[in-house]
Amino acid sequence: MRRPRRNHSPALKAKVALAALEGNATLTELAQRFDVHANQIAAWRRQLGAHAAEAFNEGAPREAPDGQGCWRDNVFIERLWRSVKYEEVYLHAYETVSDVRTGLTRYFTFFNQRRPHEALTRCTPDQVYFKALPTTATSPRAIPLIPAA
């Protein structure tokens, strides 16, 4: 009968792989000590050797703090800029930078305040965002911009 599959923590994998790299014990001895198959130890040792340099690469992009990775953010940004290009930039022949700035300001105001989005159940991004914010006395939405006369 097979043993149920176990998920080993990254800390255990690193500990076992480092012990294997030290070479003070054979894979069989390490397998008995850590209760892990020798083939798994060999795989972890190879993985550590292949990715060890990444620990010292400070300038490289890393995974997002939420653990989801950056690819999802990139997808949303790419979709946004595709919409901007096809719905605004390609339709207008801007002659100056100030025309571009005015056009993009107008488009983003429309995009966020007036255009319903299918992914947001036909609501605008501003409706979804401001609905989620708490309304407190310190909230900018709770403070009137023009004092009542």
Secondary structure, DSSP 4 states (H G I P E B T S, - for coil): -PPPP-PPPHHHHHHHHHHHHHTSS-HHHHHHHHT--HHHHHHHHHHHHHHGGGGG-TTS----TTSS-SHHHHHHHHHHHHHHIIIIITTS---SHHHHHHHHHHHHHIIIII--BGGGTTB-HHHHHHHHS---TTSTTTS-SS---
